[in-house]
Each structure stands twice: as structure tokens, then as C-alpha cells.
Amino acid sequence: MGAIESRSLQPTFGPCGEVTVAELSWKKAIEKVLAEAGGAMHYKDIAEEIVSKDLRNSIGATPASTVNVVLNDSIKKQGDDSAFQSVGKGEYILRRKDAVASKKGGAIRSSASAESSTSEEEQYEIVSSFGMFWRRDYVEWGSTPKLLGMQQIGAQAVDFSAQLGIYLLYDGREVIYVGRSSERPLGRRLYEHTVDRLSTRWDRFSWFGLLPVSSEGKLGKLPREFLGSKMIPALEAILIEALEPRQNRKRGDDLSAAEYFQMEDPEIDRRRKKALLRSAFPDI
């Protein structure tokens, strides 16, 4: 672990002589977190540790997805020479140097179960992102509203107004409507429900999007086709997430996308503060 620490947060000097700190690469940050953990961690927990310990200044919009990609790429490309080993669905450890046995015929490769786990955790296979029970009053509604979310605290915000997929409207906890955004994007479809027959009947919404999300927080293009073998578990996972049936003990495990948590539109906060000032100082 000492070798890892010696390369982390090393001071450098800027153009004006000021002291700056060089951030770790994603790979080195992951190694540091796993070394300190001393055991297996889920890639989402690894990402949270990287953020909480300030191991990187720039984490982008999809830190959990980025960690997952770095881990999988290392294992796929380097095999037993990778610093990481998959030990369960989405869970990884640092590979022990003395754990890679060799024989005359060559090194023993990773187990089939580990390779299967890695492939199951690939991002953007069907549903790229989703949000659960987002609040209607957190959105400044208009023909092109902002639907802001972040993967975790400290991550860059993403505007999902242009997302395509399906959505649900709730009255409290009851689902009152299921819709799709295909010809018109998610933001536009939800806005229409603020002025149509459902306008007074819903206060929250959930959504499941198909457009991939880049680490810069930009939405990509809709894939031309999806594998049937991936569609079935994705549909099951969406239903489990949306309906929360009591007999399903776990969430939608096969929903490989990351969940995004809602952020209030900054314009709403500005209007709220402005209204408070007017009430406190009516003569201004």
C-alpha cells in the first residue's frame, strides 16, 4: 500500500509558483480505496470513497460508471495480470500477487464466474439511467424543462430532459399513468402532463432512459438495436423497480444502469429567495 500512497496527491508547482496537488488517475484511486478496504467492494461504493476522500478533483457526471469501466477494461485486457479481480456481481478486490498460480502450460486464467460477473456489469446495455420518485415541484416547468440529476454527491449534474424511454406518474405512492417518450423527449412529455387532463393528479414521477450518458454528462444517441437476451432481464428489472412487489426481495439486479438522484432546478431556489426578500422588505 505504501507504493500507492507515495504517488497520491503529490505537490507540484503552478506557473506562478503556487503549490498544487496532482490528482490520482482513476486506476490508482481505485487501487488505493481497495487497498485500504482490505476486502471486496462494489464499484458504486468504490466511487463514493474516491469522492469522499477527494482522491480526484474531476469526477465527471458518471463516477460509478467510470469506476466500473476502468475495472472491467483492466480485467478484460490484462487478465490475471490485472491489479483487480471480480469476486461477485459488481464486487472487486485487489488481486494478490501470490494468488496467480502458474503451470508449465501457462498461467491459470480467471474463472468463468468472474468473467460472467464482469460482462453482466457492463453499462448502457439497455437502460442507461433511471430516476425514482422525482418531485414535480423540483422542476421549473415549461416546454423545455430541466430534469437535473446526479449519480452521487459531488458528481456533475446531468440534464435528462432530452432522454428517451418510459416514465410513470404518481399520486402519492400510487401509479396513475405509464407513458413513453420516443417521438418527443422526456422533458416535453412530462410538461404536457402539467397542462392536460392529468395536470392536477400527479406530484412525483419515475423514468427509465435508453440514451447513454457520457462522463461529461451528455446524452448519446439511441442504439439501433438491442439483444433479445438483454431485453428480458432489463424489462424484469424495470418492473421490479417501478412496482416494488413484496415477494421480490431484491431490487432490479439486472438493471445495469446507475440510478440518478434528483436535483432541484436552481431557478426555483432563486425565485424562492427573491420571494422571501420581497416579503421581508416589501418597500424595496
ChimeraX attribute file (.defattr): number of C-alpha atoms within 10 A of each C-alpha:
attribute: neighborCount
match mode: 1-to-1
recipient: residues
	/A:1	10
	/A:2	8
	/A:3	8
	/A:4	14
	/A:5	15
	/A:6	9
	/A:7	13
	/A:8	18
	/A:9	15
	/A:10	12
	/A:11	12
	/A:12	11
	/A:13	11
	/A:14	10
	/A:15	6
	/A:16	6
	/A:17	8
	/A:18	9
	/A:19	11
	/A:20	12
	/A:21	14
	/A:22	16
	/A:23	18
	/A:24	21
	/A:25	13
	/A:26	19
	/A:27	14
	/A:28	16
	/A:29	25
	/A:30	24
	/A:31	20
	/A:32	23
	/A:33	22
	/A:34	21
	/A:35	17
	/A:36	9
	/A:37	14
	/A:38	10
	/A:39	11
	/A:40	18
	/A:41	20
	/A:42	18
	/A:43	24
	/A:44	19
	/A:45	14
	/A:46	25
	/A:47	24
	/A:48	18
	/A:49	18
	/A:50	22
	/A:51	20
	/A:52	12
	/A:53	10
	/A:54	16
	/A:55	22
	/A:56	18
	/A:57	13
	/A:58	13
	/A:59	21
	/A:60	19
	/A:61	23
	/A:62	24
	/A:63	27
	/A:64	24
	/A:65	24
	/A:66	20
	/A:67	23
	/A:68	23
	/A:69	17
	/A:70	15
	/A:71	24
	/A:72	25
	/A:73	15
	/A:74	17
	/A:75	21
	/A:76	14
	/A:77	10
	/A:78	12
	/A:79	18
	/A:80	20
	/A:81	15
	/A:82	16
	/A:83	18
	/A:84	23
	/A:85	24
	/A:86	25
	/A:87	18
	/A:88	17
	/A:89	17
	/A:90	22
	/A:91	22
	/A:92	23
	/A:93	22
	/A:94	21
	/A:95	16
	/A:96	10
	/A:97	10
	/A:98	6
	/A:99	8
	/A:100	13
	/A:101	11
	/A:102	10
	/A:103	7
	/A:104	5
	/A:105	6
	/A:106	8
	/A:107	13
	/A:108	12
	/A:109	12
	/A:110	15
	/A:111	10
	/A:112	9
	/A:113	13
	/A:114	19
	/A:115	18
	/A:116	13
	/A:117	17
	/A:118	25
	/A:119	14
	/A:120	17
	/A:121	22
	/A:122	16
	/A:123	20
	/A:124	19
	/A:125	19
	/A:126	23
	/A:127	23
	/A:128	21
	/A:129	24
	/A:130	25
	/A:131	20
	/A:132	18
	/A:133	18
	/A:134	23
	/A:135	16
	/A:136	18
	/A:137	12
	/A:138	19
	/A:139	21
	/A:140	17
	/A:141	18
	/A:142	13
	/A:143	12
	/A:144	16
	/A:145	19
	/A:146	23
	/A:147	25
	/A:148	20
	/A:149	24
	/A:150	23
	/A:151	24
	/A:152	20
	/A:153	11
	/A:154	17
	/A:155	20
	/A:156	18
	/A:157	23
	/A:158	25
	/A:159	17
	/A:160	26
	/A:161	18
	/A:162	20
	/A:163	29
	/A:164	25
	/A:165	20
	/A:166	19
	/A:167	22
	/A:168	21
	/A:169	25
	/A:170	20
	/A:171	14
	/A:172	13
	/A:173	12
	/A:174	12
	/A:175	16
	/A:176	13
	/A:177	14
	/A:178	13
	/A:179	14
	/A:180	18
	/A:181	20
	/A:182	12
	/A:183	8
	/A:184	13
	/A:185	18
	/A:186	26
	/A:187	23
	/A:188	19
	/A:189	20
	/A:190	27
	/A:191	18
	/A:192	15
	/A:193	15
	/A:194	17
	/A:195	10
	/A:196	9
	/A:197	9
	/A:198	13
	/A:199	13
	/A:200	11
	/A:201	15
	/A:202	21
	/A:203	17
	/A:204	20
	/A:205	22
	/A:206	19
	/A:207	25
	/A:208	26
	/A:209	25
	/A:210	22
	/A:211	22
	/A:212	23
	/A:213	24
	/A:214	15
	/A:215	18
	/A:216	13
	/A:217	19
	/A:218	15
	/A:219	20
	/A:220	13
	/A:221	11
	/A:222	13
	/A:223	12
	/A:224	5
	/A:225	7
	/A:226	10
	/A:227	9
	/A:228	9
	/A:229	8
	/A:230	14
	/A:231	14
	/A:232	11
	/A:233	17
	/A:234	21
	/A:235	16
	/A:236	15
	/A:237	20
	/A:238	21
	/A:239	14
	/A:240	19
	/A:241	20
	/A:242	19
	/A:243	11
	/A:244	14
	/A:245	12
	/A:246	8
	/A:247	6
	/A:248	10
	/A:249	9
	/A:250	12
	/A:251	15
	/A:252	19
	/A:253	17
	/A:254	17
	/A:255	27
	/A:256	22
	/A:257	24
	/A:258	22
	/A:259	18
	/A:260	20
	/A:261	17
	/A:262	20
	/A:263	18
	/A:264	18
	/A:265	18
	/A:266	14
	/A:267	13
	/A:268	14
	/A:269	12
	/A:270	11
	/A:271	11
	/A:272	11
	/A:273	12
	/A:274	12
	/A:275	13
	/A:276	12
	/A:277	12
	/A:278	11
	/A:279	11
	/A:280	10
	/A:281	9
	/A:282	9
	/A:283	6
	/A:284	7
